[in-house]
Structure formats: C-alpha cells, structure tokens
Amino acid sequence: MSHTQILKSTGRFGARYGKSIREALLDIEKNYRNKRNKCPYCNYYSVKRVAYGIWSCKHCGKVFTGKAYSI
Ligand SMILES: [Zn+2]
C-alpha cells in the first residue's frame, strides 16, 4: 500500500463526503472570487475584473471601465 494511493482515493475532503460537497465548495469559491457579470456588449456572463474599475469580457474581448461593476 502506498501513500500516493491513499491520497488519491481520499482527496482533500475525504471519500466519505463524496463528490457533491466538493462541487458545492467549488461553486462557493467560484462565486466568491468571481462574481459573474454580464457583458454589456455580448450579454455573456464572462466579464472578469482585470484591475480596479477595469473589466474584460472573455467572450468578446472587450475591455471597459465600469462603475456599475464593483466587487
Ligand atoms: Zn462580451
């Protein structure tokens, strides 16, 4: 029995908790860090903040400033 095998099978939260809690936590982390903002140009929810007050859409590539968007 190797240690790597144990780590692989149990993971960060343990096998007991299964997939669902890990996915739920991932969702929370994602939403916390990356509030989904709608792009005013293409209406996709792929706008990310690149700097303070500066936003960039990953879908259409537009970069814009937005006071409406503030995290
Ligand atoms: Zn866009």
PDB file of the backbone (N, CA, C, O) and the ligand in Angstrom, with CONECT records:
HET     ZN  A 101       1
ATOM      1  N   MET A   1       0.853  -1.201   0.000  1.00  0.00           N
ATOM      2  CA  MET A   1       0.000   0.000   0.000  1.00  0.00           C
ATOM      3  C   MET A   1       0.884   1.245   0.000  1.00  0.00           C
ATOM      4  O   MET A   1       1.785   1.369   0.830  1.00  0.00           O
ATOM      5  N   SER A   2       0.635   2.144  -0.907  1.00  0.00           N
ATOM      6  CA  SER A   2       1.459   3.347  -0.993  1.00  0.00           C
ATOM      7  C   SER A   2       0.690   4.581  -0.529  1.00  0.00           C
ATOM      8  O   SER A   2      -0.541   4.610  -0.537  1.00  0.00           O
ATOM      9  N   HIS A   3       1.425   5.565  -0.138  1.00  0.00           N
ATOM     10  CA  HIS A   3       0.783   6.777   0.369  1.00  0.00           C
ATOM     11  C   HIS A   3       0.052   7.533  -0.728  1.00  0.00           C
ATOM     12  O   HIS A   3      -1.003   8.127  -0.504  1.00  0.00           O
ATOM     13  N   THR A   4       0.629   7.495  -1.901  1.00  0.00           N
ATOM     14  CA  THR A   4       0.002   8.215  -3.009  1.00  0.00           C
ATOM     15  C   THR A   4      -1.382   7.662  -3.299  1.00  0.00           C
ATOM     16  O   THR A   4      -2.309   8.393  -3.649  1.00  0.00           O
ATOM     17  N   GLN A   5      -1.493   6.369  -3.146  1.00  0.00           N
ATOM     18  CA  GLN A   5      -2.786   5.734  -3.415  1.00  0.00           C
ATOM     19  C   GLN A   5      -3.839   6.237  -2.429  1.00  0.00           C
ATOM     20  O   GLN A   5      -4.981   6.506  -2.800  1.00  0.00           O
ATOM     21  N   ILE A   6      -3.438   6.355  -1.191  1.00  0.00           N
ATOM     22  CA  ILE A   6      -4.368   6.825  -0.163  1.00  0.00           C
ATOM     23  C   ILE A   6      -4.809   8.251  -0.460  1.00  0.00           C
ATOM     24  O   ILE A   6      -5.996   8.572  -0.402  1.00  0.00           O
ATOM     25  N   LEU A   7      -3.842   9.098  -0.776  1.00  0.00           N
ATOM     26  CA  LEU A   7      -4.149  10.493  -1.058  1.00  0.00           C
ATOM     27  C   LEU A   7      -5.085  10.626  -2.245  1.00  0.00           C
ATOM     28  O   LEU A   7      -5.987  11.463  -2.267  1.00  0.00           O
ATOM     29  N   LYS A   8      -4.843   9.783  -3.220  1.00  0.00           N
ATOM     30  CA  LYS A   8      -5.655   9.862  -4.427  1.00  0.00           C
ATOM     31  C   LYS A   8      -7.109   9.484  -4.159  1.00  0.00           C
ATOM     32  O   LYS A   8      -8.037  10.107  -4.675  1.00  0.00           O
ATOM     33  N   SER A   9      -7.279   8.470  -3.358  1.00  0.00           N
ATOM     34  CA  SER A   9      -8.629   7.963  -3.166  1.00  0.00           C
ATOM     35  C   SER A   9      -9.426   8.813  -2.184  1.00  0.00           C
ATOM     36  O   SER A   9     -10.650   8.899  -2.290  1.00  0.00           O
ATOM     37  N   THR A  10      -8.750   9.436  -1.237  1.00  0.00           N
ATOM     38  CA  THR A  10      -9.489  10.203  -0.244  1.00  0.00           C
ATOM     39  C   THR A  10      -9.644  11.666  -0.636  1.00  0.00           C
ATOM     40  O   THR A  10     -10.701  12.261  -0.421  1.00  0.00           O
ATOM     41  N   GLY A  11      -8.608  12.240  -1.203  1.00  0.00           N
ATOM     42  CA  GLY A  11      -8.690  13.623  -1.628  1.00  0.00           C
ATOM     43  C   GLY A  11      -8.681  14.566  -0.446  1.00  0.00           C
ATOM     44  O   GLY A  11      -8.340  14.195   0.677  1.00  0.00           O
ATOM     45  N   ARG A  12      -9.064  15.789  -0.734  1.00  0.00           N
ATOM     46  CA  ARG A  12      -8.960  16.858   0.241  1.00  0.00           C
ATOM     47  C   ARG A  12     -10.008  16.733   1.345  1.00  0.00           C
ATOM     48  O   ARG A  12      -9.737  17.036   2.507  1.00  0.00           O
ATOM     49  N   PHE A  13     -11.179  16.294   0.979  1.00  0.00           N
ATOM     50  CA  PHE A  13     -12.252  16.282   1.952  1.00  0.00           C
ATOM     51  C   PHE A  13     -12.618  14.876   2.407  1.00  0.00           C
ATOM     52  O   PHE A  13     -13.506  14.692   3.240  1.00  0.00           O
ATOM     53  N   GLY A  14     -11.933  13.897   1.857  1.00  0.00           N
ATOM     54  CA  GLY A  14     -12.220  12.530   2.251  1.00  0.00           C
ATOM     55  C   GLY A  14     -13.274  11.918   1.364  1.00  0.00           C
ATOM     56  O   GLY A  14     -14.164  12.600   0.856  1.00  0.00           O
ATOM     57  N   ALA A  15     -13.158  10.638   1.190  1.00  0.00           N
ATOM     58  CA  ALA A  15     -14.053   9.921   0.289  1.00  0.00           C
ATOM     59  C   ALA A  15     -15.473   9.907   0.827  1.00  0.00           C
ATOM     60  O   ALA A  15     -16.435   9.836   0.063  1.00  0.00           O
ATOM     61  N   ARG A  16     -15.596   9.973   2.116  1.00  0.00           N
ATOM     62  CA  ARG A  16     -16.905   9.865   2.766  1.00  0.00           C
ATOM     63  C   ARG A  16     -17.870  10.947   2.267  1.00  0.00           C
ATOM     64  O   ARG A  16     -19.068  10.711   2.110  1.00  0.00           O
ATOM     65  N   TYR A  17     -17.315  12.132   2.024  1.00  0.00           N
ATOM     66  CA  TYR A  17     -18.166  13.248   1.623  1.00  0.00           C
ATOM     67  C   TYR A  17     -18.505  13.219   0.143  1.00  0.00           C
ATOM     68  O   TYR A  17     -19.414  13.905  -0.324  1.00  0.00           O
ATOM     69  N   GLY A  18     -17.753  12.411  -0.575  1.00  0.00           N
ATOM     70  CA  GLY A  18     -18.080  12.211  -1.977  1.00  0.00           C
ATOM     71  C   GLY A  18     -17.860  13.438  -2.835  1.00  0.00           C
ATOM     72  O   GLY A  18     -17.106  14.344  -2.479  1.00  0.00           O
ATOM     73  N   LYS A  19     -18.517  13.447  -3.948  1.00  0.00           N
ATOM     74  CA  LYS A  19     -18.291  14.449  -4.960  1.00  0.00           C
ATOM     75  C   LYS A  19     -19.095  15.721  -4.686  1.00  0.00           C
ATOM     76  O   LYS A  19     -18.643  16.832  -4.964  1.00  0.00           O
ATOM     77  N   SER A  20     -20.270  15.537  -4.146  1.00  0.00           N
ATOM     78  CA  SER A  20     -21.215  16.652  -4.081  1.00  0.00           C
ATOM     79  C   SER A  20     -20.701  17.806  -3.232  1.00  0.00           C
ATOM     80  O   SER A  20     -20.812  18.964  -3.634  1.00  0.00           O
ATOM     81  N   ILE A  21     -20.146  17.509  -2.075  1.00  0.00           N
ATOM     82  CA  ILE A  21     -19.718  18.604  -1.200  1.00  0.00           C
ATOM     83  C   ILE A  21     -18.523  19.320  -1.792  1.00  0.00           C
ATOM     84  O   ILE A  21     -18.363  20.531  -1.636  1.00  0.00           O
ATOM     85  N   ARG A  22     -17.689  18.560  -2.471  1.00  0.00           N
ATOM     86  CA  ARG A  22     -16.536  19.197  -3.100  1.00  0.00           C
ATOM     87  C   ARG A  22     -16.994  20.136  -4.207  1.00  0.00           C
ATOM     88  O   ARG A  22     -16.453  21.229  -4.378  1.00  0.00           O
ATOM     89  N   GLU A  23     -17.987  19.698  -4.948  1.00  0.00           N
ATOM     90  CA  GLU A  23     -18.501  20.545  -6.021  1.00  0.00           C
ATOM     91  C   GLU A  23     -19.198  21.767  -5.458  1.00  0.00           C
ATOM     92  O   GLU A  23     -19.088  22.866  -6.002  1.00  0.00           O
ATOM     93  N   ALA A  24     -19.916  21.567  -4.365  1.00  0.00           N
ATOM     94  CA  ALA A  24     -20.598  22.685  -3.727  1.00  0.00           C
ATOM     95  C   ALA A  24     -19.588  23.705  -3.233  1.00  0.00           C
ATOM     96  O   ALA A  24     -19.784  24.910  -3.391  1.00  0.00           O
ATOM     97  N   LEU A  25     -18.524  23.227  -2.642  1.00  0.00           N
ATOM     98  CA  LEU A  25     -17.495  24.136  -2.153  1.00  0.00           C
ATOM     99  C   LEU A  25     -16.827  24.859  -3.299  1.00  0.00           C
ATOM    100  O   LEU A  25     -16.518  26.046  -3.201  1.00  0.00           O
ATOM    101  N   LEU A  26     -16.609  24.151  -4.370  1.00  0.00           N
ATOM    102  CA  LEU A  26     -16.001  24.773  -5.538  1.00  0.00           C
ATOM    103  C   LEU A  26     -16.886  25.883  -6.073  1.00  0.00           C
ATOM    104  O   LEU A  26     -16.402  26.943  -6.469  1.00  0.00           O
ATOM    105  N   ASP A  27     -18.192  25.629  -6.080  1.00  0.00           N
ATOM    106  CA  ASP A  27     -19.132  26.634  -6.552  1.00  0.00           C
ATOM    107  C   ASP A  27     -19.082  27.867  -5.677  1.00  0.00           C
ATOM    108  O   ASP A  27     -19.087  28.995  -6.169  1.00  0.00           O
ATOM    109  N   ILE A  28     -19.036  27.643  -4.384  1.00  0.00           N
ATOM    110  CA  ILE A  28     -18.984  28.765  -3.451  1.00  0.00           C
ATOM    111  C   ILE A  28     -17.715  29.569  -3.676  1.00  0.00           C
ATOM    112  O   ILE A  28     -17.744  30.798  -3.742  1.00  0.00           O
ATOM    113  N   GLU A  29     -16.610  28.864  -3.792  1.00  0.00           N
ATOM    114  CA  GLU A  29     -15.350  29.555  -4.011  1.00  0.00           C
ATOM    115  C   GLU A  29     -15.374  30.329  -5.319  1.00  0.00           C
ATOM    116  O   GLU A  29     -14.892  31.460  -5.391  1.00  0.00           O
ATOM    117  N   LYS A  30     -15.928  29.725  -6.332  1.00  0.00           N
ATOM    118  CA  LYS A  30     -16.007  30.370  -7.630  1.00  0.00           C
ATOM    119  C   LYS A  30     -16.848  31.630  -7.551  1.00  0.00           C
ATOM    120  O   LYS A  30     -16.457  32.688  -8.046  1.00  0.00           O
ATOM    121  N   ASN A  31     -18.004  31.504  -6.925  1.00  0.00           N
ATOM    122  CA  ASN A  31     -18.903  32.642  -6.851  1.00  0.00           C
ATOM    123  C   ASN A  31     -18.317  33.752  -5.992  1.00  0.00           C
ATOM    124  O   ASN A  31     -18.544  34.936  -6.244  1.00  0.00           O
ATOM    125  N   TYR A  32     -17.577  33.362  -4.996  1.00  0.00           N
ATOM    126  CA  TYR A  32     -17.000  34.351  -4.108  1.00  0.00           C
ATOM    127  C   TYR A  32     -15.933  35.154  -4.827  1.00  0.00           C
ATOM    128  O   TYR A  32     -15.884  36.381  -4.745  1.00  0.00           O
ATOM    129  N   ARG A  33     -15.095  34.438  -5.521  1.00  0.00           N
ATOM    130  CA  ARG A  33     -13.968  35.096  -6.173  1.00  0.00           C
ATOM    131  C   ARG A  33     -14.372  35.765  -7.469  1.00  0.00           C
ATOM    132  O   ARG A  33     -13.816  36.791  -7.861  1.00  0.00           O
ATOM    133  N   ASN A  34     -15.322  35.181  -8.109  1.00  0.00           N
ATOM    134  CA  ASN A  34     -15.606  35.568  -9.478  1.00  0.00           C
ATOM    135  C   ASN A  34     -17.104  35.743  -9.649  1.00  0.00           C
ATOM    136  O   ASN A  34     -17.790  34.887 -10.207  1.00  0.00           O
ATOM    137  N   LYS A  35     -17.580  36.841  -9.170  1.00  0.00           N
ATOM    138  CA  LYS A  35     -18.989  37.167  -9.383  1.00  0.00           C
ATOM    139  C   LYS A  35     -19.211  37.257 -10.879  1.00  0.00           C
ATOM    140  O   LYS A  35     -18.470  37.924 -11.601  1.00  0.00           O
ATOM    141  N   ARG A  36     -20.218  36.590 -11.311  1.00  0.00           N
ATOM    142  CA  ARG A  36     -20.449  36.587 -12.748  1.00  0.00           C
ATOM    143  C   ARG A  36     -21.116  37.888 -13.163  1.00  0.00           C
ATOM    144  O   ARG A  36     -22.193  38.239 -12.681  1.00  0.00           O
ATOM    145  N   ASN A  37     -20.469  38.573 -14.044  1.00  0.00           N
ATOM    146  CA  ASN A  37     -21.011  39.827 -14.530  1.00  0.00           C
ATOM    147  C   ASN A  37     -21.358  39.704 -16.004  1.00  0.00           C
ATOM    148  O   ASN A  37     -20.671  39.042 -16.782  1.00  0.00           O
ATOM    149  N   LYS A  38     -22.418  40.349 -16.343  1.00  0.00           N
ATOM    150  CA  LYS A  38     -22.889  40.267 -17.710  1.00  0.00           C
ATOM    151  C   LYS A  38     -22.187  41.301 -18.566  1.00  0.00           C
ATOM    152  O   LYS A  38     -22.050  42.464 -18.185  1.00  0.00           O
ATOM    153  N   CYS A  39     -21.758  40.865 -19.700  1.00  0.00           N
ATOM    154  CA  CYS A  39     -21.091  41.775 -20.619  1.00  0.00           C
ATOM    155  C   CYS A  39     -22.135  42.636 -21.317  1.00  0.00           C
ATOM    156  O   CYS A  39     -23.108  42.113 -21.861  1.00  0.00           O
ATOM    157  N   PRO A  40     -21.942  43.945 -21.303  1.00  0.00           N
ATOM    158  CA  PRO A  40     -22.906  44.834 -21.963  1.00  0.00           C
ATOM    159  C   PRO A  40     -22.831  44.771 -23.481  1.00  0.00           C
ATOM    160  O   PRO A  40     -23.721  45.274 -24.166  1.00  0.00           O
ATOM    161  N   TYR A  41     -21.784  44.163 -24.009  1.00  0.00           N
ATOM    162  CA  TYR A  41     -21.614  44.099 -25.455  1.00  0.00           C
ATOM    163  C   TYR A  41     -22.176  42.818 -26.048  1.00  0.00           C
ATOM    164  O   TYR A  41     -22.860  42.839 -27.070  1.00  0.00           O
ATOM    165  N   CYS A  42     -21.878  41.705 -25.394  1.00  0.00           N
ATOM    166  CA  CYS A  42     -22.323  40.438 -25.976  1.00  0.00           C
ATOM    167  C   CYS A  42     -23.315  39.702 -25.065  1.00  0.00           C
ATOM    168  O   CYS A  42     -23.836  38.648 -25.430  1.00  0.00           O
ATOM    169  N   ASN A  43     -23.567  40.261 -23.889  1.00  0.00           N
ATOM    170  CA  ASN A  43     -24.542  39.696 -22.963  1.00  0.00           C
ATOM    171  C   ASN A  43     -24.175  38.321 -22.415  1.00  0.00           C
ATOM    172  O   ASN A  43     -25.030  37.590 -21.915  1.00  0.00           O
ATOM    173  N   TYR A  44     -22.923  37.988 -22.515  1.00  0.00           N
ATOM    174  CA  TYR A  44     -22.473  36.749 -21.891  1.00  0.00           C
ATOM    175  C   TYR A  44     -21.984  37.037 -20.480  1.00  0.00           C
ATOM    176  O   TYR A  44     -21.473  38.118 -20.187  1.00  0.00           O
ATOM    177  N   TYR A  45     -22.150  36.067 -19.631  1.00  0.00           N
ATOM    178  CA  TYR A  45     -21.663  36.233 -18.260  1.00  0.00           C
ATOM    179  C   TYR A  45     -20.201  35.807 -18.189  1.00  0.00           C
ATOM    180  O   TYR A  45     -19.856  34.803 -17.565  1.00  0.00           O
ATOM    181  N   SER A  46     -19.368  36.581 -18.833  1.00  0.00           N
ATOM    182  CA  SER A  46     -17.955  36.212 -18.846  1.00  0.00           C
ATOM    183  C   SER A  46     -17.075  37.420 -18.607  1.00  0.00           C
ATOM    184  O   SER A  46     -15.959  37.506 -19.119  1.00  0.00           O
ATOM    185  N   VAL A  47     -17.586  38.340 -17.832  1.00  0.00           N
ATOM    186  CA  VAL A  47     -16.820  39.544 -17.546  1.00  0.00           C
ATOM    187  C   VAL A  47     -16.013  39.347 -16.274  1.00  0.00           C
ATOM    188  O   VAL A  47     -16.536  38.967 -15.226  1.00  0.00           O
ATOM    189  N   LYS A  48     -14.762  39.610 -16.399  1.00  0.00           N
ATOM    190  CA  LYS A  48     -13.880  39.490 -15.238  1.00  0.00           C
ATOM    191  C   LYS A  48     -13.184  40.808 -14.981  1.00  0.00           C
ATOM    192  O   LYS A  48     -12.877  41.558 -15.908  1.00  0.00           O
ATOM    193  N   ARG A  49     -12.941  41.079 -13.726  1.00  0.00           N
ATOM    194  CA  ARG A  49     -12.230  42.292 -13.362  1.00  0.00           C
ATOM    195  C   ARG A  49     -10.747  42.075 -13.591  1.00  0.00           C
ATOM    196  O   ARG A  49     -10.176  41.105 -13.093  1.00  0.00           O
ATOM    197  N   VAL A  50     -10.130  42.951 -14.326  1.00  0.00           N
ATOM    198  CA  VAL A  50      -8.695  42.809 -14.572  1.00  0.00           C
ATOM    199  C   VAL A  50      -7.892  43.768 -13.709  1.00  0.00           C
ATOM    200  O   VAL A  50      -6.733  43.501 -13.391  1.00  0.00           O
ATOM    201  N   ALA A  51      -8.497  44.873 -13.334  1.00  0.00           N
ATOM    202  CA  ALA A  51      -7.855  45.831 -12.432  1.00  0.00           C
ATOM    203  C   ALA A  51      -8.968  46.632 -11.784  1.00  0.00           C
ATOM    204  O   ALA A  51     -10.146  46.442 -12.088  1.00  0.00           O
ATOM    205  N   TYR A  52      -8.590  47.511 -10.905  1.00  0.00           N
ATOM    206  CA  TYR A  52      -9.613  48.274 -10.214  1.00  0.00           C
ATOM    207  C   TYR A  52     -10.418  49.100 -11.207  1.00  0.00           C
ATOM    208  O   TYR A  52      -9.883  49.991 -11.867  1.00  0.00           O
ATOM    209  N   GLY A  53     -11.683  48.803 -11.304  1.00  0.00           N
ATOM    210  CA  GLY A  53     -12.556  49.560 -12.199  1.00  0.00           C
ATOM    211  C   GLY A  53     -12.417  49.187 -13.662  1.00  0.00           C
ATOM    212  O   GLY A  53     -13.059  49.788 -14.522  1.00  0.00           O
ATOM    213  N   ILE A  54     -11.594  48.212 -13.945  1.00  0.00           N
ATOM    214  CA  ILE A  54     -11.408  47.802 -15.339  1.00  0.00           C
ATOM    215  C   ILE A  54     -11.859  46.363 -15.503  1.00  0.00           C
ATOM    216  O   ILE A  54     -11.468  45.473 -14.748  1.00  0.00           O
ATOM    217  N   TRP A  55     -12.669  46.169 -16.484  1.00  0.00           N
ATOM    218  CA  TRP A  55     -13.273  44.857 -16.689  1.00  0.00           C
ATOM    219  C   TRP A  55     -12.996  44.366 -18.093  1.00  0.00           C
ATOM    220  O   TRP A  55     -12.821  45.145 -19.030  1.00  0.00           O
ATOM    221  N   SER A  56     -12.961  43.074 -18.205  1.00  0.00           N
ATOM    222  CA  SER A  56     -12.682  42.493 -19.505  1.00  0.00           C
ATOM    223  C   SER A  56     -13.617  41.323 -19.746  1.00  0.00           C
ATOM    224  O   SER A  56     -13.842  40.496 -18.863  1.00  0.00           O
ATOM    225  N   CYS A  57     -14.153  41.266 -20.941  1.00  0.00           N
ATOM    226  CA  CYS A  57     -15.039  40.165 -21.289  1.00  0.00           C
ATOM    227  C   CYS A  57     -14.243  39.082 -21.994  1.00  0.00           C
ATOM    228  O   CYS A  57     -13.549  39.332 -22.979  1.00  0.00           O
ATOM    229  N   LYS A  58     -14.359  37.893 -21.473  1.00  0.00           N
ATOM    230  CA  LYS A  58     -13.616  36.794 -22.069  1.00  0.00           C
ATOM    231  C   LYS A  58     -14.278  36.296 -23.344  1.00  0.00           C
ATOM    232  O   LYS A  58     -13.660  35.604 -24.153  1.00  0.00           O
ATOM    233  N   HIS A  59     -15.520  36.653 -23.504  1.00  0.00           N
ATOM    234  CA  HIS A  59     -16.242  36.140 -24.667  1.00  0.00           C
ATOM    235  C   HIS A  59     -15.946  36.971 -25.907  1.00  0.00           C
ATOM    236  O   HIS A  59     -15.576  36.435 -26.952  1.00  0.00           O
ATOM    237  N   CYS A  60     -16.114  38.288 -25.783  1.00  0.00           N
ATOM    238  CA  CYS A  60     -15.930  39.118 -26.965  1.00  0.00           C
ATOM    239  C   CYS A  60     -14.620  39.908 -26.920  1.00  0.00           C
ATOM    240  O   CYS A  60     -14.235  40.530 -27.910  1.00  0.00           O
ATOM    241  N   GLY A  61     -13.942  39.883 -25.780  1.00  0.00           N
ATOM    242  CA  GLY A  61     -12.637  40.504 -25.696  1.00  0.00           C
ATOM    243  C   GLY A  61     -12.656  41.994 -25.407  1.00  0.00           C
ATOM    244  O   GLY A  61     -11.609  42.641 -25.389  1.00  0.00           O
ATOM    245  N   LYS A  62     -13.843  42.538 -25.180  1.00  0.00           N
ATOM    246  CA  LYS A  62     -13.946  43.965 -24.880  1.00  0.00           C
ATOM    247  C   LYS A  62     -13.377  44.254 -23.498  1.00  0.00           C
ATOM    248  O   LYS A  62     -13.527  43.470 -22.561  1.00  0.00           O
ATOM    249  N   VAL A  63     -12.727  45.391 -23.405  1.00  0.00           N
ATOM    250  CA  VAL A  63     -12.243  45.858 -22.105  1.00  0.00           C
ATOM    251  C   VAL A  63     -12.921  47.185 -21.836  1.00  0.00           C
ATOM    252  O   VAL A  63     -12.926  48.074 -22.688  1.00  0.00           O
ATOM    253  N   PHE A  64     -13.478  47.315 -20.681  1.00  0.00           N
ATOM    254  CA  PHE A  64     -14.174  48.555 -20.379  1.00  0.00           C
ATOM    255  C   PHE A  64     -14.087  48.869 -18.897  1.00  0.00           C
ATOM    256  O   PHE A  64     -13.816  48.001 -18.067  1.00  0.00           O
ATOM    257  N   THR A  65     -14.323  50.124 -18.594  1.00  0.00           N
ATOM    258  CA  THR A  65     -14.378  50.512 -17.195  1.00  0.00           C
ATOM    259  C   THR A  65     -15.828  50.438 -16.754  1.00  0.00           C
ATOM    260  O   THR A  65     -16.741  50.651 -17.551  1.00  0.00           O
ATOM    261  N   GLY A  66     -16.025  50.147 -15.534  1.00  0.00           N
ATOM    262  CA  GLY A  66     -17.399  50.023 -15.089  1.00  0.00           C
ATOM    263  C   GLY A  66     -17.552  50.347 -13.622  1.00  0.00           C
ATOM    264  O   GLY A  66     -17.054  49.643 -12.744  1.00  0.00           O
ATOM    265  N   LYS A  67     -18.249  51.422 -13.389  1.00  0.00           N
ATOM    266  CA  LYS A  67     -18.541  51.750 -12.000  1.00  0.00           C
ATOM    267  C   LYS A  67     -19.714  50.924 -11.503  1.00  0.00           C
ATOM    268  O   LYS A  67     -19.873  50.697 -10.304  1.00  0.00           O
ATOM    269  N   ALA A  68     -20.525  50.484 -12.440  1.00  0.00           N
ATOM    270  CA  ALA A  68     -21.653  49.637 -12.068  1.00  0.00           C
ATOM    271  C   ALA A  68     -21.159  48.301 -11.531  1.00  0.00           C
ATOM    272  O   ALA A  68     -21.784  47.683 -10.669  1.00  0.00           O
ATOM    273  N   TYR A  69     -20.024  47.875 -12.063  1.00  0.00           N
ATOM    274  CA  TYR A  69     -19.429  46.642 -11.579  1.00  0.00           C
ATOM    275  C   TYR A  69     -18.430  46.972 -10.488  1.00  0.00           C
ATOM    276  O   TYR A  69     -17.396  47.588 -10.742  1.00  0.00           O
ATOM    277  N   SER A  70     -18.733  46.574  -9.326  1.00  0.00           N
ATOM    278  CA  SER A  70     -17.766  46.816  -8.257  1.00  0.00           C
ATOM    279  C   SER A  70     -17.841  45.681  -7.255  1.00  0.00           C
ATOM    280  O   SER A  70     -18.889  45.400  -6.673  1.00  0.00           O
ATOM    281  N   ILE A  71     -16.721  45.049  -7.074  1.00  0.00           N
ATOM    282  CA  ILE A  71     -16.671  43.984  -6.080  1.00  0.00           C
ATOM    283  C   ILE A  71     -15.939  44.528  -4.860  1.00  0.00           C
ATOM    284  O   ILE A  71     -15.767  43.812  -3.874  1.00  0.00           O
TER     285      ILE A  71
HETATM  286 ZN    ZN A 101     -18.586  40.398 -24.160  1.00  0.00          ZN2+
END
